[in-house]
Each structure stands twice: as C-alpha cells, then as structure tokens.
C-alpha cells in the first residue's frame, strides 16, 4: 500500500533491517526490539504485526502493533501492551499521518475495535489522542554526591531515614526475582489490580540480562519491604514496576528503593531516569514530582471508527470500581493464582 511518498506494509515477522533501524534510532525503546514482542507472544499468546514505512526502498519508519485478543475488551491493536511505550520510530515526522491512515485501514481489515499507540511525543497527525498520563524524567549527574546535593534537605533526610531504621538494599537480577515478585504481587492485590505472571518477569531478565535489573529493600529483620524492576533503553533507565508494602510505610523504604535504583542507573552510564507513567495529581504523581524531575506528557493516539468515544481501560473507570474493591479483599494466594489468567486480557 502506498500513502504519499511512503510505502507502508504490515508483516507477520520483522524484516531483516528492522533491528538495525531500531538500534540506530535515538528515540527507540527496548520494547521496539523483536525480542520483546516475541517475549509477549510467549507469555501471553498475543502476536505482533510489524508495520514498516519505506521511501524509495529504504526503511523510513517502524511500528510494532500487538494483536491483543481479549475476552473482556475484544480484539484490538496495541503498541504496546503491559508497558508505557511503543509508538512509531520515524526517520521523517511526515510519516505520522500516512501511518495513521494505514492503521485505520488495518483496523477494518483485521476486524479490530481500535488501535492504540502509546507514544512519548506529539505526532504530526490529526488522529485523536489522550494526554491522561505523564511521566517524570530526572537528569542524572555522573557523581552520586552531586545527585544527593541536588535534592532538597527534606528529601535527603527521607532517603536516609530507612537506613537509620536498619533497612538495607540489594541489587541483582534473576537471583532477586522471588523477593521482587513477593512484594509486587502483594502490592498489586492491595491496589485491586490483577498481577502479571512471575514467568513474564523471569523471561525479561533472562532475555535482556544486560538491560534489566532488580532492586530489593529489606527491614532490619531481613523481611522484604519494597522492590523495583528496572529496564534500560540507551541512556535512559526506566522503572516500569515498583512496589512497597504498606506495613513498612512508617520507615519509607520506597525512598531508599529509588535512591538505589538511581545508583543502578548511574553505574550503567545512564544520563536519564524515567519514573514511568502516572495520572496527574494522583499519589504516585506527587511522589515522582518531589525528586526535582521534569514532567513529560505522554500521547496515546487511536485509530477508531468514526465518532467512536476514546476507550477508557483504567481502574478509575466507575465500571471497574466494584471489581477493584472485591479484588483487594482476596487472599493473596487466590489473587496470585487468578491474576495472571485475567491480566492477559487487559492491555495494562
């Protein structure tokens, strides 16, 4: 199919030049790599269509779109489910409009209800979008002392507070998976959200051992109190998943958790720390803002039928409120058993 000067096609597998294009693109995330979308297929059964834009035969843009098959929401295209980012990598911004036109046609051809594009910048297109989510980016210096001195006195005191109460941190990978998942699963249950499967996180750590890591914080009695999962893309370290247990809130282990996560990023040579998406004015929004990081809007674009309302798949949706309250009351063993079976049907 040709649109303007671009030849746009959808493939069932990535063309040979996809990987090199992603590696060279400054806005690429680890999620654009074919190994990531294959990981999603292995763990959730959702295949990916690989969209390419070419100009005079040369690759000028790529977009992975996962075919999300859900018993709850029907069939949709998502770039990308379960994570904060996806979106097109374009050599020329002018490719955005013909790409969205192509996605509208692809949606009809595939029988999808919608196509959702999670992007970290505004695109040159008239397609409808939402800016209901933001992230925060912290510029990282080379020296940890410079970072500590950058923070206000109150924040520095909060970072040191857990250590005074005997809390300590460990950094690792697969060796800390059990600890991470124990904290993560309990926190997700308390939030009323089905938990992602443990095998998914193991697969990430084993597939991308150089780009991923885990940080865990323990109390003085060696009980896990908080944990984070870190993913590096180029010079940016992202923290897509982090959890703390409520019983330890008095000592604020999450403050030590984030400090140690910053240290992992700096030791990896990263220049930026991405706090992950959140909703404006929510509790997580205020927590992330306090670090002196800069707020960055996120743009979620949609290919939809004419006059269709933009989808709202969120716990904040009143339709899901009762479900959230019921989930919070489940025993942890049951939520851990049922959660992975449900979450595969929710793009997250």
TILOMI-759537 format. One record per residue (C-alpha): residue number from 0; residue in three letters; x, z, y. Coordinates in Angstrom, 3 decimals. Layout:
n, res, east, up, north
NUM, ala, X, Z, Y
...
END
This chain:
n, res, east, up, north
0, unk, 0.000, 0.000, 0.000
1, unk, 1.279, -0.913, 3.439
2, unk, 0.452, 1.011, 6.605
3, unk, 2.071, -0.127, 9.839
4, unk, 5.777, -0.661, 9.115
5, unk, 5.759, 1.761, 6.193
6, unk, 5.196, 1.043, 2.537
7, unk, 3.567, 4.196, 1.115
8, unk, 3.134, 4.884, -2.585
9, unk, 2.230, 7.775, -4.905
10, unk, 4.343, 8.265, -8.026
11, unk, 3.866, 10.425, -11.104
12, unk, 7.578, 11.264, -11.097
13, unk, 10.147, 11.386, -8.272
14, unk, 12.046, 8.136, -7.595
15, unk, 15.803, 8.209, -8.127
16, unk, 16.567, 8.502, -4.403
17, unk, 14.159, 11.432, -3.785
18, unk, 16.675, 14.209, -4.482
19, unk, 19.339, 12.736, -2.208
20, unk, 16.849, 12.251, 0.636
21, unk, 15.734, 15.884, 0.385
22, unk, 19.321, 17.156, 0.250
23, unk, 20.188, 15.285, 3.446
24, unk, 17.069, 16.175, 5.441
25, unk, 17.605, 19.085, 7.880
26, unk, 14.010, 20.352, 7.544
27, unk, 13.946, 20.408, 3.740
28, unk, 12.947, 23.495, 1.807
29, unk, 13.912, 24.278, -1.756
30, unk, 10.252, 23.570, -2.580
31, unk, 10.720, 19.855, -1.860
32, unk, 13.077, 19.531, -4.816
33, unk, 11.629, 18.059, -8.016
34, unk, 12.877, 21.060, -9.995
35, unk, 10.450, 23.251, -8.028
36, unk, 7.371, 21.124, -8.681
37, unk, 8.349, 20.886, -12.342
38, unk, 8.510, 24.688, -12.350
39, unk, 4.942, 24.787, -11.007
40, unk, 3.811, 22.432, -13.773
41, unk, 5.492, 24.544, -16.461
42, unk, 3.980, 27.808, -15.289
43, unk, 0.535, 26.763, -14.071
44, unk, -0.165, 23.342, -15.541
45, unk, -0.542, 21.627, -12.145
46, unk, 1.203, 18.210, -11.952
47, unk, 2.616, 16.751, -8.730
48, unk, 2.210, 13.327, -7.126
49, unk, 5.363, 12.257, -5.305
50, unk, 4.487, 10.355, -2.121
51, unk, 7.153, 8.078, -0.655
52, unk, 7.350, 6.198, 2.639
53, unk, 9.702, 3.229, 2.728
54, unk, 10.747, 0.901, 5.500
55, unk, 12.496, -2.317, 4.524
56, unk, 13.027, -0.832, 1.077
57, unk, 14.821, 2.273, 2.348
58, unk, 13.309, 5.713, 1.766
59, unk, 11.946, 6.992, 5.108
60, unk, 9.899, 9.976, 4.020
61, unk, 8.746, 12.086, 1.081
62, unk, 5.844, 14.420, 0.397
63, unk, 5.182, 16.309, -2.853
64, unk, 1.444, 16.890, -3.399
65, unk, 0.451, 19.119, -6.292
66, unk, -2.773, 18.212, -8.069
67, unk, -4.418, 21.611, -8.043
68, unk, -7.048, 21.872, -10.777
69, unk, -9.148, 24.967, -10.180
70, unk, -12.255, 26.296, -11.906
71, unk, -13.009, 28.135, -8.656
72, unk, -12.298, 25.553, -5.937
73, unk, -12.429, 22.265, -7.815
74, unk, -9.732, 19.584, -7.660
75, unk, -7.568, 19.401, -4.548
76, unk, -4.141, 18.244, -3.450
77, unk, -1.844, 20.909, -2.016
78, unk, 1.637, 20.689, -0.525
79, unk, 2.457, 23.166, -1.774
80, unk, 0.552, 25.895, -3.673
81, unk, 1.734, 29.520, -4.042
82, unk, 4.353, 29.195, -1.275
83, unk, 4.490, 28.981, 2.514
84, unk, 5.830, 25.465, 2.900
85, unk, 5.622, 21.895, 1.708
86, unk, 4.734, 19.159, 4.109
87, unk, 6.344, 15.787, 4.730
88, unk, 10.031, 15.166, 5.303
89, unk, 10.161, 12.159, 7.609
90, unk, 13.074, 10.123, 8.941
91, unk, 10.757, 8.925, 11.727
92, unk, 7.929, 11.089, 13.179
93, unk, 5.825, 7.933, 13.499
94, unk, 5.335, 8.046, 9.736
95, unk, 2.951, 11.013, 10.005
96, unk, -0.182, 9.079, 10.999
97, unk, 0.071, 6.358, 8.336
98, unk, 0.889, 9.084, 5.808
99, unk, -2.297, 10.993, 6.631
100, unk, -4.299, 7.754, 6.393
101, unk, -2.805, 7.214, 2.949
102, unk, -3.701, 10.776, 1.911
103, unk, -7.322, 10.239, 2.933
104, unk, -7.453, 7.183, 0.671
105, unk, -5.605, 9.007, -2.120
106, unk, -8.103, 11.877, -1.940
107, unk, -11.013, 9.497, -2.513
108, unk, -9.224, 7.588, -5.255
109, unk, -8.267, 10.758, -7.146
110, unk, -11.623, 12.462, -6.645
111, unk, -10.113, 15.451, -4.826
112, unk, -12.199, 17.586, -2.475
113, unk, -9.344, 17.817, 0.035
114, unk, -5.614, 17.539, 0.605
115, unk, -3.911, 20.497, 2.291
116, unk, -0.466, 20.080, 3.871
117, unk, 1.402, 23.294, 4.741
118, unk, 3.903, 22.383, 7.418
119, unk, 6.225, 24.288, 9.732
120, unk, 5.978, 21.913, 12.706
121, unk, 3.381, 19.857, 14.525
122, unk, 2.961, 16.305, 13.251
123, unk, 2.210, 13.166, 15.266
124, unk, -1.237, 12.698, 13.792
125, unk, -4.859, 13.147, 14.752
126, unk, -5.680, 14.772, 11.413
127, unk, -7.480, 18.136, 11.594
128, unk, -5.321, 21.229, 11.229
129, unk, -5.368, 25.021, 11.360
130, unk, -2.860, 27.344, 13.029
131, unk, -4.223, 30.536, 11.459
132, unk, -0.806, 31.510, 10.120
133, unk, 2.548, 32.144, 11.772
134, unk, 5.988, 33.156, 10.617
135, unk, 8.830, 35.003, 12.313
136, unk, 12.434, 33.821, 12.378
137, unk, 15.341, 36.200, 13.002
138, unk, 18.663, 34.741, 14.154
139, unk, 21.445, 36.280, 12.089
140, unk, 24.884, 37.030, 13.547
141, unk, 27.997, 36.936, 11.388
142, unk, 28.618, 40.671, 11.607
143, unk, 26.171, 43.327, 10.253
144, unk, 27.187, 45.692, 13.058
145, unk, 26.104, 43.113, 15.627
146, unk, 22.723, 42.860, 13.920
147, unk, 22.256, 46.628, 13.839
148, unk, 23.197, 46.884, 17.505
149, unk, 20.706, 44.136, 18.332
150, unk, 17.852, 46.332, 17.128
151, unk, 16.323, 48.941, 19.401
152, unk, 17.270, 52.583, 18.852
153, unk, 13.909, 53.428, 17.268
154, unk, 14.269, 50.616, 14.761
155, unk, 17.828, 51.625, 13.879
156, unk, 16.570, 55.141, 13.200
157, unk, 13.813, 53.805, 10.938
158, unk, 16.331, 51.759, 8.947
159, unk, 18.476, 54.859, 8.371
160, unk, 15.524, 57.124, 7.555
161, unk, 15.170, 56.196, 3.844
162, unk, 18.887, 56.842, 3.255
163, unk, 18.556, 60.340, 4.678
164, unk, 15.767, 60.972, 2.142
165, unk, 18.012, 59.863, -0.723
166, unk, 16.713, 56.312, -1.086
167, unk, 19.176, 53.602, -2.072
168, unk, 19.139, 49.846, -2.734
169, unk, 20.322, 47.467, -5.436
170, unk, 20.765, 43.701, -5.228
171, unk, 20.614, 41.327, -8.149
172, unk, 18.689, 38.608, -9.913
173, unk, 17.084, 38.498, -13.349
174, unk, 18.530, 41.966, -14.024
175, unk, 16.149, 43.396, -11.404
176, unk, 13.109, 41.315, -12.403
177, unk, 11.346, 44.127, -14.282
178, unk, 11.758, 46.518, -11.359
179, unk, 10.638, 43.917, -8.833
180, unk, 7.567, 42.990, -10.837
181, unk, 6.536, 46.595, -11.400
182, unk, 6.408, 47.173, -7.638
183, unk, 4.962, 43.754, -6.822
184, unk, 2.149, 43.953, -9.383
185, unk, 1.010, 47.401, -8.283
186, unk, 1.072, 46.422, -4.625
187, unk, -0.942, 43.255, -5.294
188, unk, -3.555, 45.291, -7.176
189, unk, -3.780, 47.720, -4.237
190, unk, -4.288, 44.767, -1.877
191, unk, -7.046, 43.385, -4.092
192, unk, -5.138, 40.204, -4.953
193, unk, -4.540, 38.808, -8.477
194, unk, -0.845, 38.942, -9.308
195, unk, 1.343, 35.936, -10.060
196, unk, 2.740, 35.902, -13.619
197, unk, 6.061, 37.587, -14.296
198, unk, 7.289, 34.481, -16.099
199, unk, 6.922, 32.493, -12.881
200, unk, 9.481, 34.686, -11.120
201, unk, 11.805, 34.622, -14.115
202, unk, 11.657, 30.837, -14.128
203, unk, 12.521, 30.697, -10.409
204, unk, 15.535, 32.975, -10.882
205, unk, 16.776, 31.014, -13.894
206, unk, 16.153, 27.573, -12.380
207, unk, 17.708, 28.399, -8.984
208, unk, 20.268, 31.165, -9.656
209, unk, 22.370, 30.267, -6.588
210, unk, 19.443, 30.216, -4.164
211, unk, 17.408, 33.229, -5.283
212, unk, 17.883, 36.975, -5.486
213, unk, 16.046, 40.275, -5.746
214, unk, 16.473, 43.487, -3.771
215, unk, 15.061, 46.797, -5.008
216, unk, 14.904, 50.178, -3.292
217, unk, 14.711, 53.432, -5.269
218, unk, 13.976, 57.007, -4.283
219, unk, 16.298, 59.953, -4.960
220, unk, 14.730, 60.336, -8.429
221, unk, 15.542, 56.681, -9.215
222, unk, 11.917, 55.544, -9.051
223, unk, 11.336, 52.011, -7.709
224, unk, 9.711, 52.216, -4.275
225, unk, 9.945, 48.701, -2.814
226, unk, 11.294, 45.285, -3.735
227, unk, 11.768, 41.791, -2.318
228, unk, 12.208, 38.285, -3.721
229, unk, 14.482, 36.029, -1.651
230, unk, 14.775, 32.232, -1.608
231, unk, 17.469, 30.352, 0.325
232, unk, 16.970, 26.855, 1.718
233, unk, 20.076, 25.615, 3.505
234, unk, 20.949, 28.076, 6.285
235, unk, 17.660, 29.970, 6.048
236, unk, 16.822, 32.894, 3.783
237, unk, 13.099, 33.328, 3.218
238, unk, 11.329, 36.419, 1.931
239, unk, 8.116, 34.959, 0.477
240, unk, 7.288, 38.103, -1.522
241, unk, 7.981, 41.733, -0.645
242, unk, 6.163, 44.905, -1.670
243, unk, 6.302, 48.651, -1.135
244, unk, 4.358, 51.352, -2.963
245, unk, 2.055, 53.498, -0.868
246, unk, 3.159, 56.802, -2.381
247, unk, 6.563, 56.387, -0.695
248, unk, 5.289, 55.403, 2.756
249, unk, 6.446, 58.641, 4.371
250, unk, 10.097, 57.631, 3.883
251, unk, 9.569, 53.962, 4.886
252, unk, 11.570, 52.349, 2.038
253, unk, 10.497, 48.922, 3.306
254, unk, 12.804, 49.385, 6.302
255, unk, 15.822, 49.766, 4.009
256, unk, 14.491, 46.909, 1.879
257, unk, 14.503, 44.488, 4.788
258, unk, 17.912, 45.626, 6.005
259, unk, 19.384, 44.981, 2.560
260, unk, 17.599, 41.628, 2.456
261, unk, 19.256, 40.726, 5.777
262, unk, 22.601, 41.637, 4.225
263, unk, 21.983, 39.316, 1.263
264, unk, 21.204, 36.506, 3.712
265, unk, 24.281, 37.116, 5.847
266, unk, 26.588, 37.327, 2.833
267, unk, 25.174, 33.969, 1.673
268, unk, 26.177, 32.475, 5.040
269, unk, 22.625, 32.083, 6.339
270, unk, 22.016, 31.823, 10.065
271, unk, 18.279, 32.493, 9.943
272, unk, 15.928, 34.905, 8.182
273, unk, 12.344, 33.741, 7.617
274, unk, 9.882, 36.634, 7.267
275, unk, 7.199, 34.478, 5.635
276, unk, 3.690, 33.690, 6.756
277, unk, 1.210, 36.215, 8.093
278, unk, -2.012, 36.373, 10.089
279, unk, -1.807, 37.045, 13.823
280, unk, -2.352, 40.723, 14.723
281, unk, -2.514, 41.855, 11.092
282, unk, -0.373, 44.786, 9.960
283, unk, 2.292, 42.505, 8.494
284, unk, 2.361, 40.561, 11.778
285, unk, 3.253, 43.689, 13.762
286, unk, 5.825, 44.727, 11.158
287, unk, 7.634, 41.398, 11.324
288, unk, 7.496, 41.175, 15.098
289, unk, 9.234, 44.518, 15.596
290, unk, 12.579, 43.128, 14.372
291, unk, 13.050, 41.095, 17.543
292, unk, 12.323, 37.876, 15.689
293, unk, 10.683, 34.863, 17.300
294, unk, 7.168, 33.846, 16.389
295, unk, 6.768, 30.329, 14.981
296, unk, 3.316, 28.763, 14.471
297, unk, 2.536, 27.079, 11.166
298, unk, 0.395, 23.958, 10.930
299, unk, -1.852, 23.325, 7.940
300, unk, -3.171, 19.746, 8.001
301, unk, -6.104, 18.407, 5.998
302, unk, -7.384, 15.148, 4.593
303, unk, -11.128, 15.733, 4.204
304, unk, -14.433, 13.873, 4.049
305, unk, -15.893, 13.107, 7.482
306, unk, -17.373, 16.164, 9.267
307, unk, -16.247, 18.497, 6.465
308, unk, -15.515, 22.094, 7.514
309, unk, -11.904, 23.148, 7.114
310, unk, -11.550, 25.209, 3.907
311, unk, -11.130, 28.980, 4.070
312, unk, -9.421, 30.350, 0.953
313, unk, -8.500, 33.831, 2.122
314, unk, -9.297, 37.469, 1.305
315, unk, -10.539, 37.662, 4.910
316, unk, -13.357, 35.302, 3.946
317, unk, -16.505, 37.502, 3.638
318, unk, -17.395, 35.659, 0.415
319, unk, -14.402, 37.287, -1.288
320, unk, -14.724, 40.780, 0.228
321, unk, -16.619, 42.331, -2.684
322, unk, -14.246, 40.741, -5.193
323, unk, -11.249, 42.259, -3.368
324, unk, -12.820, 45.725, -3.380
325, unk, -13.572, 45.520, -7.092
326, unk, -10.041, 44.341, -7.885
327, unk, -8.496, 47.290, -6.040
328, unk, -10.274, 49.683, -8.419
329, unk, -8.979, 48.093, -11.629
330, unk, -6.456, 49.960, -13.808
331, unk, -3.013, 48.391, -13.345
332, unk, -2.797, 47.259, -16.967
333, unk, -6.025, 45.285, -16.670
334, unk, -5.121, 43.721, -13.311
335, unk, -1.742, 42.672, -14.738
336, unk, -3.490, 41.094, -17.726
337, unk, -6.205, 39.266, -15.813
338, unk, -4.324, 38.469, -12.596
339, unk, -2.097, 35.639, -13.873
340, unk, -5.106, 33.973, -15.535
341, unk, -7.028, 33.978, -12.252
342, unk, -4.267, 33.207, -9.743
343, unk, -3.522, 29.842, -11.324
344, unk, -6.905, 28.739, -9.913
345, unk, -6.143, 29.984, -6.362
346, unk, -3.580, 27.969, -4.336
347, unk, -2.294, 31.119, -2.611
END
